[in-house]
């Protein structure tokens, strides 16, 4: 499966890192600790990723990225 440049550019490296940690089943507070961000920042960034991708939940964002070979 090939991934278009547009799909890759819709998520920054930091966004993909956040989604990778979520895909491992880590709770948001653990994700925040690993990325050195507050829980609130992680929730805000996750919401922004979902909005950018047009999905409703973080798991949908993970699935979106996984199906495109980004994770």
OpenMM code with the backbone's topology and positions (N, CA, C; nanometers):
from openmm import Vec3, app, unit

residues = "UNK UNK UNK UNK UNK UNK UNK UNK UNK UNK UNK UNK UNK UNK UNK UNK UNK UNK UNK UNK UNK UNK UNK UNK UNK UNK UNK UNK UNK UNK UNK UNK UNK UNK UNK UNK UNK UNK UNK UNK UNK UNK UNK UNK UNK UNK UNK UNK UNK UNK UNK UNK UNK UNK UNK UNK UNK UNK UNK UNK UNK UNK UNK UNK UNK UNK UNK UNK UNK UNK UNK".split()
positions = [
    Vec3(0.0851, -0.1169, 0.0000),
    Vec3(0.0000, 0.0000, 0.0000),
    Vec3(0.0898, 0.1233, 0.0000),
    Vec3(0.0627, 0.2159, -0.0869),
    Vec3(0.1391, 0.3393, -0.0896),
    Vec3(0.0614, 0.4487, -0.0182),
    Vec3(0.1368, 0.5399, 0.0399),
    Vec3(0.0751, 0.6503, 0.1118),
    Vec3(0.1082, 0.7786, 0.0392),
    Vec3(0.0072, 0.8566, 0.0102),
    Vec3(0.0298, 0.9808, -0.0618),
    Vec3(0.0974, 1.0828, 0.0291),
    Vec3(0.1664, 1.1775, -0.0330),
    Vec3(0.2328, 1.2838, 0.0408),
    Vec3(0.1320, 1.3659, 0.1194),
    Vec3(0.0136, 1.3857, 0.0652),
    Vec3(-0.0901, 1.4620, 0.1335),
    Vec3(-0.1294, 1.3941, 0.2637),
    Vec3(-0.1453, 1.2614, 0.2610),
    Vec3(-0.1812, 1.1893, 0.3826),
    Vec3(-0.0699, 1.1988, 0.4859),
    Vec3(0.0536, 1.1855, 0.4428),
    Vec3(0.1666, 1.1962, 0.5354),
    Vec3(0.1761, 1.3351, 0.5946),
    Vec3(0.1523, 1.4371, 0.5123),
    Vec3(0.1675, 1.5734, 0.5612),
    Vec3(0.0520, 1.6163, 0.6512),
    Vec3(-0.0575, 1.5404, 0.6525),
    Vec3(-0.1692, 1.5770, 0.7386),
    Vec3(-0.1372, 1.5494, 0.8850),
    Vec3(-0.0357, 1.4680, 0.9108),
    Vec3(0.0070, 1.4393, 1.0471),
    Vec3(0.1559, 1.4677, 1.0618),
    Vec3(0.1897, 1.5483, 1.1600),
    Vec3(0.3296, 1.5786, 1.1895),
    Vec3(0.3933, 1.4594, 1.2607),
    Vec3(0.5247, 1.4586, 1.2646),
    Vec3(0.5984, 1.3518, 1.3328),
    Vec3(0.5508, 1.3377, 1.4780),
    Vec3(0.5321, 1.4508, 1.5473),
    Vec3(0.4865, 1.4478, 1.6868),
    Vec3(0.3455, 1.3905, 1.6986),
    Vec3(0.2611, 1.4175, 1.5995),
    Vec3(0.1257, 1.3616, 1.5985),
    Vec3(0.1318, 1.2089, 1.5881),
    Vec3(0.2170, 1.1607, 1.5006),
    Vec3(0.2315, 1.0158, 1.4827),
    Vec3(0.2880, 0.9508, 1.6084),
    Vec3(0.3803, 1.0192, 1.6736),
    Vec3(0.4364, 0.9674, 1.7979),
    Vec3(0.3265, 0.9545, 1.9047),
    Vec3(0.2418, 1.0542, 1.9130),
    Vec3(0.1301, 1.0520, 2.0068),
    Vec3(0.0356, 0.9361, 1.9746),
    Vec3(0.0021, 0.9195, 1.8481),
    Vec3(-0.0874, 0.8108, 1.8079),
    Vec3(-0.0253, 0.6738, 1.8327),
    Vec3(0.1069, 0.6616, 1.8126),
    Vec3(0.1741, 0.5339, 1.8404),
    Vec3(0.1598, 0.4951, 1.9871),
    Vec3(0.1782, 0.5930, 2.0757),
    Vec3(0.1654, 0.5645, 2.2187),
    Vec3(0.0214, 0.5286, 2.2544),
    Vec3(-0.0749, 0.5969, 2.1968),
    Vec3(-0.2153, 0.5641, 2.2206),
    Vec3(-0.2451, 0.4238, 2.1680),
    Vec3(-0.1873, 0.3891, 2.0535),
    Vec3(-0.2127, 0.2571, 1.9947),
    Vec3(-0.1577, 0.1439, 2.0809),
    Vec3(-0.0628, 0.1759, 2.1678),
    Vec3(-0.0068, 0.0753, 2.2586),
    Vec3(-0.0960, 0.0535, 2.3807),
    Vec3(-0.2059, 0.1292, 2.3876),
    Vec3(-0.2995, 0.1125, 2.4968),
    Vec3(-0.2654, 0.1929, 2.6207),
    Vec3(-0.1718, 0.2852, 2.6075),
    Vec3(-0.1345, 0.3666, 2.7227),
    Vec3(-0.2443, 0.4675, 2.7552),
    Vec3(-0.2712, 0.4883, 2.8843),
    Vec3(-0.3660, 0.5938, 2.9214),
    Vec3(-0.3048, 0.7306, 2.8907),
    Vec3(-0.3892, 0.8300, 2.8748),
    Vec3(-0.3412, 0.9624, 2.8349),
    Vec3(-0.2412, 1.0220, 2.9335),
    Vec3(-0.2559, 0.9924, 3.0634),
    Vec3(-0.1589, 1.0464, 3.1584),
    Vec3(-0.0201, 0.9856, 3.1361),
    Vec3(-0.0143, 0.8570, 3.0996),
    Vec3(0.1141, 0.7927, 3.0699),
    Vec3(0.1729, 0.8472, 2.9400),
    Vec3(0.0879, 0.8718, 2.8419),
    Vec3(0.1330, 0.9325, 2.7161),
    Vec3(0.1922, 1.0694, 2.7456),
    Vec3(0.1242, 1.1463, 2.8289),
    Vec3(0.1730, 1.2786, 2.8664),
    Vec3(0.3089, 1.2730, 2.9332),
    Vec3(0.3264, 1.1782, 3.0246),
    Vec3(0.4566, 1.1644, 3.0913),
    Vec3(0.5663, 1.1298, 2.9924),
    Vec3(0.5376, 1.0394, 2.8998),
    Vec3(0.6399, 0.9986, 2.8023),
    Vec3(0.6782, 1.1125, 2.7083),
    Vec3(0.5810, 1.1979, 2.6771),
    Vec3(0.6071, 1.3084, 2.5850),
    Vec3(0.6385, 1.4393, 2.6585),
    Vec3(0.6381, 1.4351, 2.7904),
    Vec3(0.6649, 1.5529, 2.8741),
    Vec3(0.5627, 1.6643, 2.8523),
    Vec3(0.4352, 1.6249, 2.8439),
    Vec3(0.3249, 1.7193, 2.8314),
    Vec3(0.2219, 1.6896, 2.9385),
    Vec3(0.1427, 1.7897, 2.9715),
    Vec3(0.0347, 1.7701, 3.0681),
    Vec3(-0.0779, 1.6883, 3.0053),
    Vec3(-0.1622, 1.6326, 3.0919),
    Vec3(-0.2792, 1.5581, 3.0428),
    Vec3(-0.3655, 1.6472, 2.9543),
    Vec3(-0.3810, 1.7705, 2.9961),
    Vec3(-0.4643, 1.8640, 2.9196),
    Vec3(-0.4071, 1.8879, 2.7798),
    Vec3(-0.2760, 1.9033, 2.7709),
    Vec3(-0.2121, 1.9231, 2.6402),
    Vec3(-0.2311, 1.8000, 2.5525),
    Vec3(-0.2169, 1.6834, 2.6095),
    Vec3(-0.2355, 1.5592, 2.5327),
    Vec3(-0.3792, 1.5500, 2.4826),
    Vec3(-0.4757, 1.5806, 2.5686),
    Vec3(-0.6169, 1.5781, 2.5246),
    Vec3(-0.6418, 1.6793, 2.4127),
    Vec3(-0.5851, 1.7988, 2.4274),
    Vec3(-0.6035, 1.9033, 2.3258),
    Vec3(-0.5396, 1.8616, 2.1933),
    Vec3(-0.4191, 1.8086, 2.1994),
    Vec3(-0.3511, 1.7665, 2.0763),
    Vec3(-0.4230, 1.6490, 2.0107),
    Vec3(-0.4722, 1.5573, 2.0923),
    Vec3(-0.5461, 1.4430, 2.0385),
    Vec3(-0.6737, 1.4901, 1.9694),
    Vec3(-0.7439, 1.5835, 2.0316),
    Vec3(-0.8657, 1.6389, 1.9707),
    Vec3(-0.8332, 1.7084, 1.8387),
    Vec3(-0.7222, 1.7817, 1.8348),
    Vec3(-0.6825, 1.8512, 1.7120),
    Vec3(-0.6510, 1.7511, 1.6006),
    Vec3(-0.5857, 1.6416, 1.6352),
    Vec3(-0.5562, 1.5374, 1.5356),
    Vec3(-0.6872, 1.4798, 1.4821),
    Vec3(-0.7794, 1.4482, 1.5724),
    Vec3(-0.9091, 1.3925, 1.5304),
    Vec3(-0.9820, 1.4900, 1.4388),
    Vec3(-0.9822, 1.6164, 1.4759),
    Vec3(-1.0492, 1.7172, 1.3929),
    Vec3(-0.9847, 1.7267, 1.2555),
    Vec3(-0.8523, 1.7261, 1.2518),
    Vec3(-0.7799, 1.7371, 1.1252),
    Vec3(-0.8104, 1.6187, 1.0334),
    Vec3(-0.8247, 1.5004, 1.0929),
    Vec3(-0.8507, 1.3794, 1.0135),
    Vec3(-0.9983, 1.3569, 0.9857),
    Vec3(-1.0844, 1.4292, 1.0558),
    Vec3(-1.2282, 1.4119, 1.0366),
    Vec3(-1.2824, 1.2872, 1.1023),
    Vec3(-1.2234, 1.2494, 1.2163),
    Vec3(-1.2696, 1.1325, 1.2908),
    Vec3(-1.3180, 1.1777, 1.4275),
    Vec3(-1.3932, 1.0912, 1.4952),
    Vec3(-1.4545, 1.1302, 1.6199),
    Vec3(-1.3802, 1.0922, 1.7466),
    Vec3(-1.2950, 0.9900, 1.7393),
    Vec3(-1.2278, 0.9425, 1.8600),
    Vec3(-1.0796, 0.9159, 1.8326),
    Vec3(-0.9986, 0.9155, 1.9389),
    Vec3(-0.8562, 0.8845, 1.9197),
    Vec3(-0.8316, 0.7476, 1.8565),
    Vec3(-0.9125, 0.6486, 1.8916),
    Vec3(-0.8911, 0.5159, 1.8325),
    Vec3(-0.9187, 0.5184, 1.6825),
    Vec3(-1.0148, 0.5995, 1.6396),
    Vec3(-1.0389, 0.6135, 1.4955),
    Vec3(-0.9180, 0.6787, 1.4275),
    Vec3(-0.8541, 0.7722, 1.4952),
    Vec3(-0.7336, 0.8352, 1.4399),
    Vec3(-0.6210, 0.7326, 1.4291),
    Vec3(-0.6083, 0.6470, 1.5291),
    Vec3(-0.5076, 0.5405, 1.5253),
    Vec3(-0.5346, 0.4471, 1.4076),
    Vec3(-0.6597, 0.4078, 1.3917),
    Vec3(-0.6966, 0.3184, 1.2804),
    Vec3(-0.6701, 0.3870, 1.1473),
    Vec3(-0.7056, 0.5142, 1.1353),
    Vec3(-0.6823, 0.5919, 1.0123),
    Vec3(-0.5337, 0.5868, 0.9768),
    Vec3(-0.4486, 0.6151, 1.0732),
    Vec3(-0.3046, 0.6185, 1.0484),
    Vec3(-0.2501, 0.4770, 1.0197),
    Vec3(-0.2983, 0.3783, 1.0912),
    Vec3(-0.2508, 0.2408, 1.0712),
    Vec3(-0.2878, 0.1895, 0.9320),
    Vec3(-0.4080, 0.2190, 0.8876),
    Vec3(-0.4517, 0.1728, 0.7546),
    Vec3(-0.3691, 0.2360, 0.6432),
    Vec3(-0.3095, 0.3500, 0.6712),
    Vec3(-0.2268, 0.4175, 0.5710),
    Vec3(-0.0786, 0.3866, 0.5884),
    Vec3(-0.0485, 0.2954, 0.6785),
    Vec3(0.0894, 0.2540, 0.6992),
    Vec3(0.1759, 0.3577, 0.7685),
    Vec3(0.1130, 0.4481, 0.8430),
    Vec3(0.1883, 0.5537, 0.9090),
    Vec3(0.2350, 0.5141, 1.0484),
    Vec3(0.1760, 0.4101, 1.1037),
    Vec3(0.2158, 0.3649, 1.2383),
    Vec3(0.2908, 0.2353, 1.2314),
] * unit.nanometer
topology = app.Topology()
chain = topology.addChain("A")
for resn in residues:
    res = topology.addResidue(resn, chain)
    for name in ("N", "CA", "C"):
        topology.addAtom(name, app.Element.getBySymbol(name[0]), res)
